[in-house]
Amino acid sequence: MRIALLGPVVKDKITVDRATTVQVGGIPYYAGVALKNLGADVTVFATYYSEDDAWVRKNFKYIEVVHIPAEQTIEFERVYSSENPDVCVSVVARYAKNRIEFSPELVRSLNSFNYVIFGPMFYNNISPHLFTAIHKGKIVLGNFGMFSYPKGESLVWKNPENLIHVAPHLSYLFLNDKEIMFVAQKKSIDEAARFMQTKTDAAIIVTLGSKGSVVFMNGGRYVISAFSPEKIIDPTGMGDTYLAAFIRATNLYSSSVSQGTFAAMAATMKLERRGAFNGNIENVLTRLAGSGILLK
């Protein structure tokens, strides 16, 4: 299973219950490392400041990184409480121009992969021409990046049509409940999913944090339960880990429920440590077996 990831690498300053660390972040990191550890062949096409190259490559150990230079590396500061890890108490975002442009060479490379995961953090991180140039059935999109704009040292959501415009080209769309309701301008995830299903044939996966997730796929609606963590260390990147594990599970299981359940356990295991998910398929299955679940 060969997977490409596109997007900015981020410097994350994470505080959980007053304990602070500075670490690498962004979808290319959290999803890329998770996929690698789950046995996928991963290549990351990442934007960041050239002076951060050694730091980035150290954190992407054993993963091929294609560096796309940017004016600066994007920075985020996030504060969480272990009492409610679903909610980020505060966010500071330091925007810098990080854009992946269309080129025939890049498109030829991306079309050789089984999946291409787009991980923008801001609206202009990925050229919209790439959505139309990559073959149908390959594109995975996750998070708020398509409709996220800088405003001082914060970010605002606007122009949901950015995502709606590219939706016909997607195979999988991962959003949390607030994100999909914003894009669809609806008041429930079911209404929002039904609206998005008029715009795309993609599988739509809505993550709900500790309340689990809902998979709208192949004409069905599947509720996936979350798992209780043994400890809460760092919620950052849980959604990216869920996305990565779900896509990896499409190569392991035919059932949407099995794919979602596998992803849910991987996300829980990521919550229990700082940085990216560092387990493997056997670790995930062992934890599931300990919960009385054997995937088919």
Secondary structure, DSSP 8 states (H G I E B T S, - for coil): -EEEEEEE-EEEEEEETTEEEEEEESHHHHHHHHHHHTT-EEEEEEEEEGGGHHHHHHHTTTSEEEEEEESS-EEEEEEE-TT-TTSEEEEEEE-----B---HHHHHHHTTSSEEEE--SSTTSB-THHHHHS-TT-EEEESSGGGEEEETTEEEE--THHHHHHGGG-SEEEEEHHHHHHHHT-SSHHHHHHHHHTT--SEEEEE-GGG-EEEEETTEEEEE-----S-----TTHHHHHHHHHHHHTTT-S-HHHHHHHHHHHHHHHHTSSSS----HHHHHHHHHHTT----
